[in-house]
Amino acid sequence: MIDDHHKSMIYEHQSSNKIIERISRTYYFSKMRKQIEDIIRKCDVCICMKHNRHKLYELLKSLSTSDHA
C-alpha cells in the first residue's frame, strides 16, 4: 500500500511527510511513519533525483614546501 501511494502516477514520488499525511487520512498502523520513511529512503528513483547538499569539491591546492633542513 505504501509503495503504491509513493510510486503512483498522480503523486510521483513525493516526500515522506506528504505520503504520511495522505495515508493517515484513511489508515493507521503501528510504526507507520518509520515504515514509510524506510521505503522512501530505499526508493531508487528518489535516490537518483535527490539533490546533493554538500559543498562541491574544489581543485586540490599544492602545499608550499620550505627548505628548512
C-alpha positions in Angstrom: 0.0 0.0 0.0 2.7 2.5 0.9 4.7 1.7 -2.2 1.6 2.1 -4.4 1.0 5.6 -2.9 4.6 6.6 -3.3 5.0 5.4 -6.9 1.6 6.3 -8.3 1.4 8.4 -11.4 -0.7 11.0 -9.6 1.8 11.7 -6.8 5.1 10.9 -8.5 7.5 10.1 -5.6 6.5 12.7 -3.1 8.2 13.2 0.2 7.6 11.0 3.2 5.6 13.8 5.0 3.2 14.2 2.2 2.7 10.4 1.9 2.2 10.1 5.7 -0.4 12.8 5.6 -2.2 11.3 2.7 -2.2 7.7 4.0 -3.1 8.7 7.6 -6.4 10.2 6.3 -7.6 6.6 5.8 -5.3 4.3 7.6 -3.2 4.0 10.7 -0.9 1.2 11.7 1.9 0.9 14.3 5.2 2.4 13.2 3.6 3.9 10.1 6.0 6.8 9.9 9.1 4.6 10.2 7.9 2.2 7.5 7.1 5.0 5.1 10.4 6.7 5.6 12.3 3.4 5.2 10.5 2.7 1.9 11.2 6.2 0.5 14.8 6.0 1.7 15.3 2.8 -0.4 13.5 4.1 -3.5 15.9 4.1 -6.4 14.1 6.9 -8.2 14.2 9.1 -5.2 17.8 8.4 -4.6 18.7 9.4 -8.1 16.6 12.5 -8.0 17.7 13.8 -4.6 19.9 16.9 -4.8 23.3 16.8 -3.3 23.6 19.2 -0.3 27.3 19.1 0.3 29.7 21.7 -0.9 31.1 21.0 -4.4 34.6 19.6 -4.5 37.3 22.1 -5.3 40.6 21.5 -7.1 43.4 20.4 -4.9 45.9 23.1 -3.9 49.6 22.3 -3.7 51.3 22.8 -0.4 54.2 25.1 -0.4 57.4 23.4 0.6 60.1 25.1 2.5 63.8 24.1 2.7 64.4 24.3 6.4 66.6 21.3 6.7 
